[in-house]
Amino acid sequence: MGSRPVTGVGRKLALAVGLPVLVSAMAAVYYARDRAQELVHQNAVEEAAALADLVSTSFSLAEEDPLKKTTSPEQAHRQVNAAMRADYKLLQSVAELRIVDRDGKVRWSRRLEEVGQHLADAPRLLAAPPQGSTDVAQGEYIRPLGGMACARCHSGDAFKVGALQVTVRHPRIADDVEGLFSALTLAGLALFAALVLATTFIMRRLVTQPLSELAGVMQKAEQGDFLVRAKVASRDEIGQLAREFNSMLGRLTELKVAEIEAIREREVMQRELALKAEVEKQHKLVEETNRALARRVREMTLLFDITRSLNSTLELNEILSLVTEMVGVTLGVDQCTVMLLEEGSKTLRVSAGFGIDEASFASFLLPVGQGASGIAAQSRESVYLPDVNVDPRYVKNPQQPAERDQSLLSVPMICKEKLVGVLNYVRHAKNAFSENDVMLLKLVSSQAAMAIVNARLYSETKELSLTDELTGAFNRRHLFARLEMEIARSQRFHSSVGVVMIDIDHFKHLNDTSGHPAGDQALKEVSDLLRHSIRKVDTLARYGGEEFVVVLPQVTREEAFEVADKLRKGVEKTHFPFGERQPGGRLTISLGVAVFPADGDSLEKVVDASDSALYASKRGGRNQVNLFAPGMDLHPGRERGPAAEQRLREGEPETGATPDKPAA
């Protein structure tokens, strides 16, 4: 780093001393100049007033006519012309000199071209006050003409015969004043230059040179030479600054030594701290590895437990409960819900949950494509909402409590490329799911989807073995199993069981006139109507052909009859396709009612009794209900005996029997 001599301080001090002096001198000169200008303008007005007096008195200096003892206008005018044409030094500075009469016409002027012309400024001149008016800035003086002396020559108003205007633009003294102030300005500048040079020389000797030497010493100290010392050549402030700097250098030398020792100690401590930090880092790495392994083991255990639990049952409700509860407890999830895709629609419904009020979600439906769950179902990709309160994809259940911090993870359940539903996981905190959590819960959802599909297949298979494929009602095998169970319960609790045998009237006629598809449709619609018209504890089964049986637990004969009549009326009032082609213009049913144990003390007998009552209804004209009465089972045309009972147990129809024709 090179030497940087201090050379600007002297100039600055010289300017600091000289500039105020120069500014003060220039201000005084210009103030005096402005004042002199005012005096010059005042002098110009006074000159104009003197000229006006000179010209105006010329009118009264004319000699009187010795014969007429009066002064003629021609004599007076000659005097004025002589005064205005004279080449006095006083008139050399005059810019304007003119006389206008009371009509505004120029009578006399130093400008011959405007004599006899009307002056545009005449109204202002004639409006001047009697004592005259002055304009110092313009050097103008206006004096009205008139008086008693003018009455000898002018008729009318002798006090207003005209006006005299004199303007002095550049008085004689103005050049002298301007020259004086120019000389004063040059003298001030010379004084300023001399003062600056003298101050610069003195400041260089007394200030600049000592400061430059001190600055050089400071630069060496800045470069690291703390052994250098400044020269103390005076007792003034600069000398005091040099002494203080030398003292500071001594102190810095001591601090430098202490700094070197501190650096050595710090290096030793840094090496020790680095070793300690490395040990702690390795320790933390081992702890994190152990935690990761423990978490992995816990996750694998969870997957194993879930897989084992899901494979232990084929009941859908048990599977859903197992999934939600095991995930919620093991992974610390605050809420877990299973939303299954509704069959035949694009709607998700909550089917099971953990940590929620299931009643509040019972009626909550979410279309596919809406909300985080709907988007996950539509895209078949997981959707993660770190903060549900600020994410527009979150759809809130109206019955849920007030808003709180929550994170939501929606994972679709897919099995063999088929969407089963969505698993939703909620934690009451923001950003609560890690990437590892998402990966694990995806595996859980995959296992759950497979278990749900298997449960549904099992349920469908089981249902197909118990139900009629066409109508959806229970089949004959399930009918007898259920009837045996209800009879056993009736015997245990001493209650009664009603059996209603139902047959569609003129069903063969419907098949013959409208075709078998119409008959199949009628069977399905009648089955649906009967199923929705009975209680949940009641059982509807297809007995065979167009015959149905309804089992009514814990009813009396009267109640069984009322139920049967209600079913008859319901069918009678309902419009069925092609029903108008039937006899009577509508589709109807006939019903027979029997009650265990009053009408039969065994399954075979009570079924046979209801069948006897049904045939009584058909013989009575159809579209009616009959309670079993003794003797109905002995009516000719019905097959009876052990062979018929055996066929009833095995689910075979009666020999030669048709819906509308008793067996031969």
LOKE-662429 format. One record per residue (C-alpha): z, y, x. Coordinates in nm, 2 decimals. Each point is the difference from the previous one (the first is absolute). Last residue first. Layout:
# residues N
> Z, Y, X
...
***
This chain:
# residues 664
> -1.05, -8.40, -10.45
> 0.14, 0.29, 0.20
> 0.04, 0.33, -0.18
> -0.30, 0.23, 0.00
> 0.01, 0.37, 0.09
> 0.12, -0.02, 0.36
> -0.14, -0.35, 0.05
> 0.18, -0.34, 0.00
> -0.19, -0.33, 0.05
> 0.28, -0.13, 0.23
> 0.27, 0.26, 0.06
> -0.04, 0.20, 0.31
> 0.15, -0.12, 0.33
> 0.29, 0.18, 0.18
> 0.17, -0.31, 0.14
> 0.31, 0.05, -0.22
> -0.21, 0.07, -0.31
> -0.21, -0.31, 0.07
> 0.32, -0.21, 0.00
> 0.12, 0.16, -0.33
> -0.34, -0.08, -0.16
> 0.02, -0.37, 0.11
> 0.36, -0.03, -0.12
> -0.08, 0.09, -0.36
> -0.20, 0.25, -0.19
> -0.36, 0.12, -0.04
> -0.03, 0.27, -0.27
> -0.26, -0.04, -0.28
> 0.25, -0.10, -0.27
> 0.31, 0.21, 0.00
> 0.31, -0.17, 0.15
> 0.08, 0.28, 0.24
> 0.02, 0.25, -0.28
> 0.25, -0.22, -0.18
> 0.31, 0.20, 0.09
> -0.07, 0.37, 0.04
> -0.13, 0.18, 0.31
> -0.03, 0.38, -0.04
> -0.34, 0.12, -0.10
> -0.19, 0.31, 0.12
> -0.34, 0.12, -0.15
> -0.36, 0.09, 0.10
> -0.12, -0.34, -0.13
> -0.05, -0.11, -0.36
> 0.30, -0.22, -0.08
> -0.15, -0.30, 0.18
> -0.01, 0.20, 0.32
> 0.36, 0.11, -0.05
> 0.11, -0.36, -0.07
> -0.18, -0.10, 0.32
> 0.21, 0.25, 0.19
> 0.32, -0.13, -0.16
> -0.09, -0.35, 0.12
> -0.07, 0.12, 0.35
> 0.34, 0.18, 0.00
> 0.16, -0.33, -0.10
> -0.19, -0.20, 0.27
> 0.13, 0.25, 0.26
> 0.35, -0.04, -0.13
> -0.03, -0.38, 0.00
> -0.14, -0.04, 0.34
> 0.26, 0.23, 0.16
> 0.29, -0.18, -0.16
> 0.24, 0.07, -0.29
> -0.26, 0.12, -0.24
> 0.00, 0.25, -0.29
> 0.36, 0.12, 0.03
> 0.03, -0.07, 0.38
> -0.23, 0.19, 0.09
> -0.19, 0.23, -0.23
> -0.35, -0.04, -0.15
> -0.27, 0.26, -0.08
> -0.37, -0.05, -0.09
> -0.25, 0.28, 0.05
> -0.36, 0.07, -0.12
> -0.21, 0.27, 0.17
> -0.25, 0.26, -0.10
> -0.33, 0.15, 0.11
> -0.16, 0.24, -0.25
> -0.28, 0.02, -0.27
> 0.16, -0.25, -0.24
> -0.18, -0.29, 0.16
> -0.09, 0.11, 0.35
> -0.30, 0.21, 0.09
> 0.21, 0.32, -0.01
> 0.21, -0.14, 0.29
> -0.31, 0.02, 0.23
> 0.21, 0.20, 0.25
> 0.36, 0.02, -0.11
> 0.16, 0.27, -0.22
> 0.38, -0.03, -0.02
> 0.18, 0.01, -0.34
> -0.01, -0.37, -0.06
> 0.11, -0.08, 0.35
> 0.31, 0.22, -0.03
> 0.07, -0.13, -0.34
> 0.01, -0.36, 0.11
> 0.22, 0.08, 0.30
> 0.24, 0.19, -0.22
> 0.00, -0.30, -0.24
> 0.09, -0.23, 0.29
> 0.29, 0.23, 0.12
> 0.13, 0.02, -0.35
> -0.01, -0.38, -0.04
> 0.19, -0.05, 0.32
> 0.26, 0.26, -0.11
> 0.05, -0.19, -0.33
> 0.02, -0.34, 0.17
> 0.26, 0.14, 0.24
> -0.07, 0.11, 0.36
> 0.15, -0.09, 0.34
> -0.32, -0.07, 0.20
> -0.34, 0.06, -0.16
> -0.28, -0.23, 0.14
> -0.35, 0.11, -0.11
> -0.28, -0.26, -0.02
> -0.37, 0.07, 0.00
> -0.30, -0.19, -0.15
> -0.36, 0.10, 0.05
> -0.08, -0.30, 0.22
> 0.33, -0.13, 0.13
> 0.37, 0.10, 0.00
> -0.06, 0.33, 0.18
> 0.35, 0.13, 0.08
> 0.21, 0.30, -0.09
> 0.37, 0.00, 0.11
> 0.28, 0.23, -0.13
> 0.25, 0.15, 0.23
> -0.22, 0.31, 0.05
> -0.02, 0.05, -0.37
> -0.31, -0.04, -0.21
> -0.29, 0.23, -0.11
> -0.15, 0.06, 0.34
> -0.07, -0.37, 0.05
> -0.14, -0.04, -0.35
> -0.25, 0.28, 0.05
> -0.11, -0.13, 0.35
> -0.05, -0.35, -0.14
> -0.20, 0.13, -0.29
> -0.22, 0.20, 0.24
> -0.05, -0.30, 0.23
> -0.09, -0.24, -0.29
> -0.23, 0.25, -0.16
> -0.19, 0.05, 0.33
> -0.04, -0.38, 0.04
> -0.13, -0.03, -0.35
> -0.25, 0.29, 0.06
> -0.11, -0.18, 0.32
> -0.04, -0.32, -0.22
> -0.26, 0.15, -0.23
> 0.01, 0.24, -0.29
> -0.08, -0.22, -0.30
> 0.10, -0.35, 0.12
> 0.29, 0.11, 0.22
> 0.15, 0.22, -0.28
> -0.05, -0.28, -0.26
> 0.18, -0.24, 0.23
> 0.29, 0.25, 0.02
> 0.04, 0.01, -0.38
> 0.36, 0.11, 0.02
> 0.16, 0.03, 0.34
> 0.30, -0.24, 0.03
> 0.36, 0.08, 0.07
> 0.30, -0.23, 0.04
> 0.34, 0.18, 0.00
> 0.30, -0.17, 0.15
> 0.35, 0.15, -0.05
> 0.30, -0.10, 0.21
> 0.35, -0.02, -0.13
> 0.34, 0.05, 0.15
> 0.29, -0.24, 0.08
> 0.05, 0.13, 0.36
> -0.07, -0.33, 0.17
> -0.24, -0.14, -0.26
> -0.20, 0.33, 0.00
> -0.01, 0.00, 0.38
> -0.15, -0.35, 0.00
> -0.24, 0.10, -0.27
> -0.10, 0.31, 0.20
> -0.06, -0.22, 0.32
> -0.21, -0.26, -0.19
> -0.20, 0.28, -0.16
> -0.07, 0.15, 0.34
> -0.12, -0.33, 0.14
> -0.20, -0.07, -0.31
> -0.18, 0.34, 0.01
> -0.05, -0.02, 0.38
> -0.21, -0.32, -0.05
> -0.19, 0.16, -0.30
> -0.12, 0.30, 0.20
> 0.17, 0.34, 0.02
> -0.21, 0.29, -0.12
> -0.27, 0.16, 0.22
> -0.26, -0.05, -0.27
> -0.28, -0.16, 0.19
> 0.17, -0.16, 0.30
> 0.30, -0.13, -0.20
> 0.32, 0.03, 0.20
> 0.24, -0.22, 0.19
> -0.21, -0.13, 0.28
> -0.18, 0.33, 0.03
> 0.33, 0.18, 0.03
> 0.11, -0.22, 0.29
> -0.33, 0.05, 0.18
> 0.02, 0.38, -0.06
> 0.36, 0.01, 0.12
> -0.08, -0.20, 0.31
> -0.30, 0.22, 0.08
> 0.22, 0.31, -0.06
> 0.27, -0.13, 0.23
> -0.27, -0.08, 0.27
> -0.14, 0.35, -0.03
> 0.35, 0.15, 0.02
> 0.09, -0.20, 0.31
> -0.33, 0.10, 0.18
> 0.06, 0.37, -0.09
> 0.36, -0.02, 0.12
> -0.10, -0.15, 0.34
> -0.26, 0.28, 0.05
> 0.25, 0.27, -0.11
> 0.26, -0.13, 0.25
> -0.27, 0.01, 0.28
> -0.08, 0.36, -0.10
> 0.38, 0.08, 0.00
> 0.02, -0.11, 0.36
> -0.29, 0.22, 0.12
> 0.13, 0.30, -0.19
> 0.35, -0.05, 0.14
> -0.15, -0.02, 0.36
> -0.19, 0.32, -0.06
> 0.33, 0.17, -0.09
> 0.12, 0.08, -0.35
> 0.26, 0.27, -0.07
> -0.21, 0.31, 0.06
> 0.22, 0.19, -0.25
> 0.31, -0.17, -0.14
> 0.10, -0.19, -0.31
> -0.21, -0.31, 0.07
> -0.26, -0.13, -0.24
> -0.21, -0.32, 0.01
> -0.28, -0.06, -0.25
> -0.18, -0.34, -0.02
> -0.34, 0.02, -0.17
> -0.19, -0.24, -0.23
> -0.21, -0.32, 0.01
> -0.32, 0.13, 0.14
> -0.24, -0.29, 0.08
> -0.15, -0.04, 0.35
> 0.16, -0.35, 0.03
> 0.34, 0.14, -0.07
> 0.07, 0.38, 0.01
> 0.33, 0.18, -0.06
> -0.05, 0.37, 0.07
> 0.26, 0.18, 0.21
> 0.15, 0.33, -0.13
> 0.25, 0.17, 0.24
> 0.21, 0.29, -0.13
> 0.24, 0.23, 0.19
> 0.26, 0.19, -0.19
> 0.20, 0.32, 0.02
> 0.13, 0.08, -0.35
> -0.15, 0.11, -0.33
> 0.21, -0.04, -0.32
> 0.04, -0.34, -0.16
> -0.30, -0.22, -0.12
> -0.08, -0.01, -0.37
> -0.33, 0.19, 0.04
> -0.11, -0.25, 0.27
> -0.15, 0.21, 0.28
> -0.35, -0.03, 0.12
> -0.03, 0.07, 0.38
> -0.36, 0.08, 0.12
> 0.08, 0.37, 0.01
> 0.23, -0.05, 0.30
> 0.27, 0.27, 0.04
> 0.30, -0.17, -0.18
> -0.12, -0.35, 0.10
> 0.07, 0.06, 0.37
> -0.12, -0.26, 0.25
> -0.26, -0.13, -0.26
> -0.16, -0.33, 0.13
> -0.30, -0.16, -0.18
> -0.09, -0.36, 0.10
> -0.36, -0.09, -0.05
> -0.17, -0.18, -0.29
> -0.18, 0.32, -0.07
> 0.05, -0.02, -0.38
> 0.34, -0.17, 0.01
> 0.13, 0.23, 0.27
> -0.13, 0.30, -0.19
> 0.17, -0.12, -0.32
> 0.33, -0.05, 0.19
> -0.02, 0.34, 0.17
> -0.08, 0.18, -0.33
> -0.31, -0.06, -0.21
> -0.29, -0.22, 0.10
> 0.11, -0.30, -0.22
> 0.17, 0.13, -0.31
> 0.38, 0.01, 0.01
> 0.22, -0.13, -0.28
> 0.37, 0.07, -0.04
> 0.13, -0.16, -0.33
> 0.26, -0.23, 0.16
> 0.07, 0.24, 0.29
> 0.31, 0.17, -0.15
> 0.13, -0.33, -0.12
> -0.03, -0.15, 0.35
> 0.25, 0.25, 0.14
> -0.08, -0.01, 0.36
> 0.15, -0.15, 0.32
> -0.22, -0.31, 0.00
> -0.30, -0.03, -0.23
> -0.21, -0.23, -0.22
> -0.31, 0.01, -0.22
> -0.09, 0.37, 0.04
> -0.35, 0.03, -0.16
> -0.33, 0.09, 0.17
> -0.31, 0.07, -0.21
> -0.37, -0.07, 0.05
> -0.03, -0.24, -0.29
> -0.09, -0.36, -0.08
> 0.33, -0.14, 0.13
> 0.24, 0.27, 0.09
> 0.04, 0.04, 0.38
> 0.36, -0.06, 0.10
> 0.24, 0.27, 0.13
> 0.29, -0.14, 0.21
> 0.27, 0.24, 0.08
> 0.23, 0.05, 0.29
> 0.26, 0.27, 0.03
> 0.26, 0.09, 0.27
> -0.17, -0.21, 0.27
> 0.26, -0.13, 0.26
> -0.23, -0.26, 0.14
> 0.21, -0.31, -0.10
> 0.14, 0.13, -0.33
> -0.30, 0.16, -0.15
> -0.25, -0.26, 0.13
> 0.21, -0.29, -0.13
> 0.06, 0.17, -0.34
> -0.36, 0.10, -0.06
> -0.16, -0.33, 0.10
> 0.25, -0.23, -0.16
> -0.02, 0.18, -0.34
> -0.38, -0.02, 0.00
> 0.01, -0.37, 0.08
> 0.26, -0.08, -0.26
> -0.21, 0.19, -0.27
> -0.31, -0.19, 0.10
> 0.15, -0.35, -0.02
> -0.16, -0.23, 0.26
> 0.30, -0.04, 0.21
> 0.11, -0.12, 0.35
> -0.32, 0.14, 0.17
> 0.11, 0.35, -0.06
> 0.34, -0.07, 0.15
> -0.14, -0.16, 0.31
> -0.25, 0.28, 0.05
> 0.26, 0.26, -0.05
> 0.25, -0.17, 0.23
> -0.27, -0.04, 0.27
> -0.12, 0.36, -0.03
> 0.36, 0.12, 0.02
> 0.07, -0.22, 0.30
> -0.31, 0.13, 0.17
> 0.12, 0.36, -0.08
> 0.35, -0.07, 0.13
> -0.15, -0.16, 0.31
> -0.22, 0.30, 0.05
> 0.29, 0.24, -0.05
> 0.21, -0.20, 0.25
> -0.29, 0.01, 0.25
> -0.05, 0.37, -0.05
> 0.37, 0.06, 0.04
> 0.01, -0.20, 0.31
> -0.31, 0.18, 0.14
> 0.16, 0.33, -0.09
> 0.32, -0.10, 0.18
> -0.19, -0.12, 0.31
> -0.20, 0.32, 0.01
> 0.32, 0.20, -0.05
> 0.15, -0.18, 0.31
> -0.31, 0.06, 0.20
> 0.01, 0.37, -0.08
> 0.37, 0.01, 0.07
> -0.07, -0.15, 0.35
> -0.29, 0.24, 0.06
> 0.22, 0.29, -0.11
> 0.27, -0.11, 0.24
> -0.24, -0.02, 0.29
> -0.15, 0.33, -0.08
> 0.35, 0.15, -0.03
> 0.09, -0.13, 0.35
> -0.32, 0.14, 0.14
> 0.05, 0.33, -0.18
> 0.36, 0.02, 0.13
> -0.12, -0.04, 0.36
> -0.27, 0.26, -0.05
> 0.26, 0.23, -0.15
> 0.23, -0.03, 0.30
> -0.29, 0.09, 0.23
> -0.10, 0.29, -0.22
> 0.36, 0.13, -0.01
> 0.02, 0.00, 0.38
> -0.33, 0.19, 0.02
> 0.12, 0.24, -0.27
> 0.33, 0.07, 0.18
> -0.20, 0.09, 0.32
> -0.23, 0.22, -0.21
> 0.30, 0.16, -0.17
> 0.14, 0.11, 0.34
> -0.33, 0.14, 0.10
> -0.03, 0.18, -0.34
> 0.34, 0.17, 0.07
> -0.12, 0.13, 0.33
> -0.33, 0.11, -0.16
> 0.20, 0.19, -0.27
> 0.20, 0.18, 0.27
> -0.32, 0.11, 0.17
> -0.14, 0.11, -0.34
> 0.32, 0.20, -0.06
> -0.04, 0.17, 0.34
> -0.36, 0.08, -0.06
> 0.07, 0.14, -0.35
> 0.28, 0.23, 0.15
> -0.26, 0.12, 0.25
> -0.24, 0.08, -0.28
> 0.27, 0.17, -0.20
> 0.09, 0.23, 0.28
> 0.19, -0.08, 0.31
> -0.30, -0.04, 0.23
> -0.17, -0.23, 0.24
> 0.12, -0.35, -0.11
> -0.27, -0.24, 0.12
> -0.04, -0.31, -0.22
> 0.10, -0.35, 0.12
> -0.19, -0.32, 0.05
> 0.20, -0.33, 0.00
> -0.09, -0.10, -0.36
> -0.37, -0.07, 0.10
> -0.11, -0.18, -0.32
> -0.33, 0.17, -0.09
> 0.20, 0.24, -0.23
> 0.22, 0.09, 0.29
> -0.32, 0.10, 0.20
> -0.12, 0.20, -0.31
> 0.35, 0.17, -0.02
> -0.03, 0.11, 0.36
> -0.34, 0.15, -0.06
> 0.13, 0.18, -0.31
> 0.28, 0.16, 0.21
> -0.25, 0.13, 0.25
> -0.22, 0.14, -0.28
> 0.31, 0.16, -0.16
> 0.09, 0.17, 0.32
> -0.36, 0.13, 0.03
> -0.03, 0.12, -0.36
> 0.33, 0.18, -0.03
> 0.08, 0.26, 0.27
> -0.32, 0.03, 0.20
> -0.24, -0.09, -0.27
> 0.20, 0.22, -0.25
> -0.03, 0.30, 0.22
> -0.38, -0.04, 0.05
> -0.06, -0.07, -0.37
> 0.21, 0.30, -0.11
> -0.19, 0.23, 0.23
> -0.33, -0.13, -0.12
> 0.10, 0.02, -0.36
> 0.14, 0.35, 0.03
> -0.32, 0.13, 0.17
> -0.22, -0.16, -0.26
> 0.21, 0.15, -0.29
> 0.00, 0.34, 0.16
> -0.38, -0.01, 0.03
> -0.02, -0.10, -0.36
> 0.22, 0.28, -0.11
> -0.20, 0.26, 0.21
> -0.32, -0.12, -0.16
> 0.15, 0.04, -0.35
> 0.13, 0.35, 0.08
> -0.35, 0.11, 0.12
> -0.15, -0.13, -0.32
> 0.27, 0.19, -0.19
> -0.09, 0.33, 0.16
> -0.37, -0.04, -0.05
> 0.05, -0.07, -0.37
> 0.21, 0.32, -0.03
> -0.26, 0.21, 0.17
> -0.27, -0.14, -0.21
> 0.19, 0.07, -0.33
> 0.08, 0.37, 0.10
> -0.34, 0.12, -0.11
> 0.05, -0.14, -0.35
> -0.23, -0.28, -0.11
> -0.07, -0.02, -0.38
> 0.08, 0.35, -0.11
> -0.08, 0.03, -0.37
> -0.01, 0.34, -0.18
> -0.07, 0.04, -0.37
> 0.00, 0.34, -0.19
> 0.02, 0.01, -0.38
> -0.15, 0.21, -0.27
> 0.03, 0.31, -0.23
> 0.33, -0.10, -0.15
> 0.24, 0.30, 0.01
> -0.28, 0.24, -0.11
> -0.02, -0.17, -0.34
> -0.30, 0.19, -0.16
> -0.19, 0.24, 0.21
> -0.03, -0.01, 0.37
> -0.05, 0.29, 0.24
> 0.29, 0.23, -0.05
> 0.21, -0.28, -0.14
> -0.01, -0.18, 0.34
> 0.27, 0.21, 0.15
> 0.23, -0.09, -0.29
> -0.02, -0.37, 0.08
> -0.24, -0.27, 0.06
> -0.09, -0.29, 0.25
> 0.19, -0.33, -0.01
> 0.08, -0.15, 0.35
> -0.07, -0.36, 0.10
> 0.11, -0.13, 0.35
> -0.12, -0.33, 0.15
> 0.10, -0.17, 0.32
> -0.07, -0.34, -0.15
> 0.34, -0.15, 0.06
> 0.17, 0.34, -0.05
> -0.15, 0.06, -0.34
> 0.10, 0.35, -0.11
> 0.00, 0.19, -0.33
> -0.01, 0.37, -0.09
> 0.28, 0.23, -0.12
> -0.19, 0.06, -0.33
> -0.03, -0.38, -0.06
> -0.32, -0.18, 0.07
> -0.21, -0.10, -0.31
> -0.30, 0.20, 0.12
> -0.03, -0.23, 0.30
> 0.03, -0.32, -0.20
> -0.25, 0.12, -0.26
> -0.25, 0.09, 0.29
> -0.02, -0.35, 0.15
> -0.35, -0.06, -0.13
> -0.11, 0.34, 0.14
> -0.27, 0.19, -0.19
> -0.27, 0.13, 0.23
> -0.06, 0.37, 0.09
> 0.09, -0.06, 0.36
> -0.01, -0.37, 0.08
> -0.28, 0.01, 0.25
> 0.16, 0.30, 0.20
> 0.29, -0.22, 0.12
> 0.25, 0.25, 0.12
> 0.05, 0.08, -0.37
> 0.00, 0.29, -0.24
> -0.07, 0.01, -0.37
> 0.03, -0.37, -0.08
> -0.01, -0.05, -0.38
> 0.29, -0.14, -0.19
> -0.01, 0.26, -0.28
> 0.31, 0.19, 0.12
> -0.17, 0.07, 0.32
> -0.01, -0.24, 0.31
> 0.08, 0.11, 0.35
> -0.07, -0.23, 0.30
> 0.13, -0.09, 0.34
> -0.01, -0.37, 0.10
> 0.03, -0.15, 0.35
> 0.17, 0.29, 0.18
> 0.09, -0.07, 0.37
> -0.25, 0.27, 0.13
> 0.12, 0.26, -0.26
> 0.30, 0.11, 0.21
> -0.22, 0.03, 0.30
> -0.18, 0.27, -0.20
> -0.37, -0.04, -0.06
> -0.04, 0.23, -0.30
> -0.21, -0.12, -0.30
> 0.30, -0.04, -0.24
> 0.15, 0.35, 0.09
> -0.33, 0.17, -0.01
> -0.08, -0.15, -0.34
> 0.34, 0.11, -0.13
> -0.05, 0.36, 0.12
> -0.35, 0.01, -0.15
> 0.14, -0.12, -0.33
> 0.25, 0.28, -0.02
> -0.27, 0.26, 0.07
> -0.23, -0.16, -0.26
> 0.28, -0.01, -0.25
> 0.03, 0.38, 0.01
> 0.33, 0.17, 0.10
> 0.09, 0.31, -0.21
> 0.04, 0.37, 0.05
> -0.34, 0.05, -0.16
> -0.14, 0.25, 0.25
> 0.20, -0.11, 0.30
> -0.08, -0.37, -0.07
> 0.31, -0.19, 0.11
> 0.00, -0.20, 0.32
> 0.02, -0.39, -0.01
> 0.32, -0.14, 0.14
> 0.12, -0.14, -0.33
> -0.24, -0.29, -0.02
> 0.05, -0.08, 0.37
> 0.36, -0.07, -0.08
> -0.10, -0.33, -0.15
> -0.18, -0.11, 0.31
> 0.29, 0.07, 0.24
> 0.26, -0.14, -0.23
> -0.21, -0.32, -0.04
> -0.04, -0.01, 0.38
> 0.38, 0.02, 0.04
> 0.06, -0.27, -0.26
> -0.25, -0.23, 0.18
> 0.17, 0.07, 0.33
> 0.34, -0.09, -0.17
> -0.15, -0.32, -0.14
> -0.13, -0.09, 0.35
> 0.34, 0.07, 0.15
> 0.16, -0.24, -0.24
> -0.26, -0.26, 0.09
> 0.08, 0.06, 0.37
> 0.37, -0.01, -0.07
> -0.04, -0.34, -0.18
> -0.21, -0.12, 0.30
> 0.28, 0.12, 0.23
> 0.25, -0.21, -0.19
> -0.23, -0.30, 0.02
> -0.04, 0.06, 0.37
> 0.37, 0.04, 0.05
> 0.05, -0.34, -0.17
> -0.28, -0.15, 0.20
> 0.15, 0.12, 0.33
> 0.35, -0.11, -0.10
> -0.12, -0.35, -0.10
> -0.20, -0.02, 0.32
> 0.30, 0.09, 0.20
> 0.22, -0.25, -0.18
> -0.26, -0.28, 0.02
> -0.04, 0.07, 0.37
> 0.37, 0.00, 0.07
> 0.05, -0.31, -0.21
> -0.29, -0.17, 0.18
> 0.12, 0.10, 0.35
> 0.34, -0.17, 0.00
> -0.08, -0.33, -0.16
> -0.34, 0.01, 0.16
> 0.16, 0.03, 0.34
> 0.25, -0.27, -0.10
> -0.28, -0.23, -0.10
> -0.20, 0.07, 0.30
> 0.29, -0.07, 0.22
> 0.09, -0.32, -0.18
> -0.36, -0.14, 0.02
> -0.01, -0.09, 0.37
> 0.25, -0.29, 0.01
> -0.16, -0.23, 0.26
> -0.10, -0.35, -0.12
> 0.00, -0.23, 0.29
> -0.18, -0.33, -0.04
> 0.11, -0.33, -0.17
***
